[in-house]
Amino acid sequence: MRDKLAPDTSAHFHCVTFMLGGELYGIDIGCIREIIEFEGMTPVPMMPRFVRGIINLRGAVVPVIDLSIRFGRGHTLLQPTTCVAILSLPNSTGEEQEIGMLLDAVCEVLEIRSDAIEPAPTFGTHIRGDFIQGVVTIDQQFAILLDMHRALSIAELSAMAEAATEQQFSPEQGG
């Protein structure tokens, strides 16, 4: 009887969902190396506001980005559920770079059918449209699927860090 059923031809992908500022987001599990409990970080002077600090991850220095600030909102409030997702993203030379992403809470890993993803809305999301891969409904709630290669582009983040440093040392600032 089973062989008479039509095969499922729709593509699937695995997504990690998380909360940030009271909203549900999702990202492709493929770019996540691991998720760790938040145990503090070391602030780094002269960095853009969205770089909340660095952590030592098994001997490697990993910058931690506050995604809420990156999206133009306030900083992520540190709570018992706060965690850091360690992502591996390509830098300008194509090498993998680890980045930590501060999250309110991780929810679950889901398998999502590609045909269930709706196009990104053109307005009303409070974040840049190019950061959004699409929108999906999960348990009667919308989840914004993020394109982490754009939202945390190493080249763009590096340029912003350089600009922040230059601004602090510009003659107009008395530096």
HELIX and SHEET records of a PDB file:
HELIX    1   1 ARG A    2  LYS A    4  5                                   3    
HELIX    2   2 ILE A   29  CYS A   31  5                                   3    
HELIX    3   3 LEU A   67  ARG A   70  1                                   4    
HELIX    4   4 SER A  114  ALA A  116  5                                   3    
HELIX    5   5 GLY A  129  PHE A  131  5                                   3    
HELIX    6   6 MET A  148  ALA A  151  1                                   4    
HELIX    7   7 ILE A  154  GLN A  168  1                                  15    
HELIX    8   8 PRO A  171  GLN A  173  5                                   3    
SHEET    1   A 5 ALA A 105  ARG A 113  0                                        
SHEET    2   A 5 HIS A  12  LEU A  20 -1                                        
SHEET    3   A 5 GLU A  23  ASP A  28 -1                                        
SHEET    4   A 5 GLN A 141  LEU A 146  1                                        
SHEET    5   A 5 ILE A 132  ILE A 138 -1                                        
SHEET    1   B 5 ILE A  32  GLU A  37  0                                        
SHEET    2   B 5 CYS A  83  PRO A  90 -1                                        
SHEET    3   B 5 GLU A  96  LEU A 103 -1                                        
SHEET    4   B 5 ALA A  60  ASP A  66  1                                        
SHEET    5   B 5 VAL A  51  LEU A  57 -1                                        
END                                                                             
